[in-house]
C-alpha cells in the first residue's frame, strides 16, 4: 500500500506521524499545542465571564474581562498574550456591544496591551513576585488608559475630568475587581504550571 501510494507521487503519513505533526508526541502535547489550548480557553473565559457578570448584575465592578487576560499574561508568551489583549475586548464588543466602539474599545485594547507588556517584563523577564507584577501592571495600565483618553479629549475637543481624577476613579471604583484578580490569577497560574509540567 505504501509503495502504491509512493508510486503515484502521493505522500504517506502513518497515524503516529500524523499525530506528531499536529502536536501530539508519545501521548503528550507539544508546547505550541499547549499554548493554543490555553489561549483558546482563556479567550472563551474572557467572553463568558462578562456575560455572566452582567447576567447576575455585578457588571463592570468585578472587571470580568481582566482575569483571563491577567492569567494569560503570566503563563503565555508575549505574542499569545497580546492576541488575548486584542481579541477579548473586540469579541465582547461584537457579541454584546460592550465596550462601546469609541472611545472605550481602543482605550481598553491599549490598556490591556500595557498590562501584557508590563506583566511579561516584570514576571517573565525580571522574575518579580506575581502579586507585585499584577499590581504594577494594574497601575500603569490604568495610567495609560487615562493618558489615552486625555489625548482623545484634546484631539476631538471633548470634556475630560483630568488624568489624576480619572486614574483615581479607575482604581477606586474597581477595587473589588482588582482584589479578585489578585486572588484568582496566582491560583490559576500555579495550577497551570502543574499542567505544563504534566503535559510535556
C-alpha positions as CSV (number, residue, x, y, z in Angstrom):
1,X,0.0,0.0,0.0
2,X,2.8,2.4,0.9
3,X,4.6,1.5,-2.3
4,X,1.5,2.1,-4.4
5,X,0.9,5.5,-2.8
6,X,4.6,6.4,-3.3
7,X,4.5,5.3,-7.0
8,X,1.6,7.6,-7.6
9,X,3.5,10.5,-6.2
10,X,1.4,10.8,-3.1
11,X,2.9,11.2,0.3
12,X,2.1,8.7,3.0
13,X,2.0,9.5,6.7
14,X,1.4,6.9,9.4
15,X,-1.2,7.6,12.1
16,X,1.6,8.2,14.7
17,X,3.4,10.6,12.4
18,X,0.1,12.4,11.7
19,X,-0.5,12.9,15.4
20,X,3.0,14.1,15.9
21,X,2.6,16.6,13.0
22,X,-0.5,18.2,14.7
23,X,1.2,18.4,18.1
24,X,1.0,15.1,19.8
25,X,4.2,13.3,20.7
26,X,4.1,10.0,22.7
27,X,0.7,10.8,24.1
28,X,1.7,14.3,25.2
29,X,1.0,17.7,23.7
30,X,3.7,19.8,22.1
31,X,4.4,23.2,23.7
32,X,2.8,25.0,20.8
33,X,-0.4,22.9,21.1
34,X,-0.5,23.6,24.9
35,X,-0.3,27.3,24.3
36,X,-3.0,27.2,21.7
37,X,-5.3,25.3,24.0
38,X,-4.6,27.7,27.0
39,X,-5.2,30.7,24.7
40,X,-8.5,29.3,23.5
41,X,-9.7,28.5,27.0
42,X,-8.8,32.0,28.3
43,X,-10.4,33.7,25.2
44,X,-13.6,31.8,25.9
45,X,-13.5,32.8,29.6
46,X,-12.8,36.4,28.6
47,X,-16.1,36.3,26.7
48,X,-18.2,34.1,29.0
49,X,-17.3,35.9,32.3
50,X,-18.6,39.3,31.2
51,X,-21.8,37.7,30.1
52,X,-22.3,36.0,33.5
53,X,-21.3,39.2,35.3
54,X,-23.9,41.2,33.6
55,X,-26.5,38.4,34.0
56,X,-26.1,38.4,37.7
57,X,-25.9,42.2,38.0
58,X,-22.3,42.5,39.1
59,X,-21.5,44.5,35.9
60,X,-18.2,46.2,35.5
61,X,-17.2,46.3,39.2
62,X,-15.6,42.9,39.1
63,X,-13.7,43.6,35.8
64,X,-14.9,40.3,34.2
65,X,-12.7,40.7,31.1
66,X,-9.5,41.2,33.0
67,X,-9.0,37.9,34.9
68,X,-8.5,35.8,31.8
69,X,-6.0,38.4,30.4
70,X,-4.0,38.5,33.7
71,X,-3.7,34.8,33.8
72,X,-2.7,34.6,30.1
73,X,-0.1,37.4,30.6
74,X,1.6,35.3,33.3
75,X,1.6,31.9,31.6
76,X,1.8,32.7,27.8
77,X,4.5,34.2,25.6
78,X,4.1,37.9,24.7
79,X,2.5,37.3,21.2
80,X,-0.2,35.0,22.6
81,X,-1.0,37.3,25.4
82,X,-1.2,40.3,23.1
83,X,-3.6,38.3,20.9
84,X,-5.8,38.0,24.0
85,X,-5.5,41.7,24.7
86,X,-6.9,42.5,21.3
87,X,-9.4,39.6,20.9
88,X,-11.1,39.7,24.3
89,X,-12.4,43.4,24.1
90,X,-13.1,43.1,20.4
91,X,-15.1,40.0,20.6
92,X,-17.0,41.3,23.6
93,X,-17.9,44.4,21.6
94,X,-19.1,42.3,18.7
95,X,-21.2,40.0,20.8
96,X,-22.6,42.4,23.5
97,X,-21.8,45.9,22.3
98,X,-19.6,46.5,25.3
99,X,-17.1,48.1,25.5
100,X,-18.7,50.7,23.2
101,X,-16.9,51.3,19.9
102,X,-15.4,54.7,20.7
103,X,-13.7,55.8,22.8
104,X,-13.9,52.8,25.1
105,X,-12.8,50.0,22.8
106,X,-9.5,51.4,21.7
107,X,-8.8,52.5,25.2
108,X,-9.5,49.1,26.7
109,X,-7.3,47.4,24.0
110,X,-4.5,49.8,24.7
111,X,-4.9,49.3,28.5
112,X,-4.9,45.5,28.1
113,X,-1.8,45.7,25.9
114,X,0.0,47.7,28.6
115,X,-1.0,45.0,31.1
116,X,0.5,42.3,29.0
117,X,3.8,44.1,28.3
118,X,4.3,45.0,32.0
119,X,3.4,41.6,33.3
120,X,5.6,39.8,30.8
121,X,8.5,42.1,31.7
122,X,8.1,42.0,35.4
123,X,7.0,38.4,35.9
124,X,8.5,36.8,32.9
125,X,11.9,38.7,32.5
126,X,12.7,40.2,35.9
127,X,11.1,37.3,37.7
128,X,9.3,39.6,40.1
129,X,6.7,38.3,42.6
130,X,3.4,37.6,40.8
131,X,1.5,40.0,43.1
132,X,3.9,42.8,42.6
133,X,3.8,42.2,38.8
134,X,0.0,42.3,38.8
135,X,-0.2,45.5,40.9
136,X,2.4,47.4,38.8
137,X,0.6,46.3,35.7
138,X,-2.8,47.5,37.1
139,X,-1.3,50.9,38.0
140,X,0.5,51.5,34.7
141,X,-2.3,50.1,32.6
142,X,-4.9,52.4,34.1
143,X,-2.5,55.4,33.9
144,X,-2.0,54.5,30.2
145,X,-5.8,54.5,29.7
146,X,-6.1,57.9,31.4
147,X,-3.4,59.3,29.1
148,X,-5.0,58.0,26.0
149,X,-8.4,59.4,27.0
150,X,-6.8,62.7,27.7
151,X,-5.2,62.6,24.2
152,X,-8.6,61.9,22.7
153,X,-10.1,64.8,24.5
154,X,-7.5,67.1,23.0
155,X,-7.9,65.8,19.5
156,X,-11.7,65.9,19.5
157,X,-12.2,68.8,21.9
158,X,-14.3,66.8,24.4
159,X,-14.6,67.3,28.1
160,X,-12.3,65.2,30.3
161,X,-12.2,65.2,34.1
162,X,-8.4,65.1,34.2
163,X,-5.7,62.4,34.2
164,X,-5.3,62.2,38.0
165,X,-9.1,62.2,38.7
166,X,-9.8,59.6,36.0
167,X,-6.9,57.5,37.3
168,X,-8.2,57.5,40.8
169,X,-11.7,56.8,39.5
170,X,-10.4,53.7,37.7
171,X,-8.7,52.5,40.9
172,X,-11.4,53.3,43.5
173,X,-14.5,52.2,41.5
174,X,-12.9,48.8,40.5
175,X,-11.3,47.8,43.8
176,X,-13.4,44.6,44.1
177,X,-12.3,43.5,40.6
178,X,-8.7,44.3,41.3
179,X,-8.8,42.3,44.5
180,X,-10.5,39.4,42.7
181,X,-7.8,39.3,40.1
182,X,-5.0,39.3,42.8
183,X,-6.8,36.3,44.3
184,X,-7.7,34.3,41.1
185,X,-4.6,34.9,38.9
186,X,-1.9,33.5,41.2
187,X,-4.0,30.4,41.9
188,X,-4.7,29.8,38.2
189,X,-1.0,30.4,37.3
190,X,0.1,27.9,39.9
191,X,-2.4,25.3,38.6
192,X,-1.3,26.0,35.0
193,X,2.4,25.3,35.9
194,X,1.4,21.9,37.1
195,X,-0.4,21.3,33.8
196,X,2.5,22.5,31.7
197,X,4.8,20.1,33.6
198,X,2.5,17.1,33.3
199,X,1.8,17.7,29.6
200,X,5.4,17.8,28.5
